[in-house]
């Protein structure tokens, strides 16, 4: 019975040590203090989702090859579109989404 108790205690200690080590590694590899907060990250994720949804529903944008990322309210559009009009329309759609502070349009016009 004492052996079982000893194994149980050793396992608990190992779990705590592992958790502390994982936390220490996460903290050490965290970005500098100027990084975004959890709230900003969630807001940026919501903005990205809204922009993607608007691009997919926009009839004047062929958006199957458009990638969207958001950081601190700034939306980055990358990927490719078939025409210059699609590039401009995608930027207009993204700019008009609630929560977007600005748009960086890095879309490339490709005729495939």
N, C-alpha and C positions, 0 to 999 in steps of 0.2 A: 504494500500500500504506500509506503514511503517513497518507493521508486516512481510510482505514478505521480505523486505530488511533486517530486523533484522534476520530472519531465514537464509537467504542467507549468511549473514556475519558470523553468528554463525557456520554455516556449513563449511565455508571456514576456519575459525579458528580451528575447530575440525580436519579438514583434515591436516592442517599444523602441529598441535600438534601430531597427529597420526604418520605422516611421520617422525618428529623429534624423537619421541619415538622409532620408529622402527629402525632408523639409530643408535641411542644411544645403543640399545640392540645388534645390529649387531656388532658394534664396540667393545662393552664390552666383547662379547663372541668370538671375533676373536682370532685365534691362535697367539702365540708369533711372534715377528718380524722375526724370522728365517723361517717363512712359505714361501711357494712358491708364486710367483707373478702370476698375471692373465695370462701373456704370457707363463709362465712355465706350468700353468694348462692346457692351450689350447694345448701346444706342447705335454704334457703328454697324453692328450686325443687323439690327432692325432696318437701318437706312439701306444697307446693301440688299436686303431682301425686298424692300419696297421698290428700289430702283430696278432690280431684276424683274419683278412682277410687272412694273410699268413698261419696261422694254419689251417683254413678251406679249403684252396686250396691245402695244402700239401698232397700229396698222401701217404706219409710214416708216417703220424700221424693221429691217431684216436682222434680227438680233441673235441668231443661233450661234454665232461665233464671237459674241461680246462677253468679256469677262469683267466683273465689277468687284472692286475692293474699296473699302471706306476706312479712312483714318482721321479721327477728330473732325468728322463731318465733311471732309473733302473726299469726293468720289473719284476714283481712277477708273477710266474705261480703257480696256486694252483688247486686243484681238483684231478681227478683220470684218469689214463690211464691203458689200459689192459696189457701192457708189459713194461719192462725196456727199450727196444728199442724205444718205443713211447716216453718215458720220455726224453731220450737223443735227439731224433729227434726233439721234441718240443722245447727243449732248443736251439738246433742248428738253427731252423727256427727263433725263437725270436731274437737270437743274431745277425742274419744277416739282420735284418730290420733296415732301415735307421733311425737314431735318438736314437737307443738303446745304452746306455752306459754300461749296464751290465744286467745280468739275475740272479734272485734268483729262483731256481727251487725247489718248495715245492710240486711237483706232487707226488701222492702216486700211486704205482702200485697195482691194485686190479684185482683179477680174479673173475669176477661175474658169 
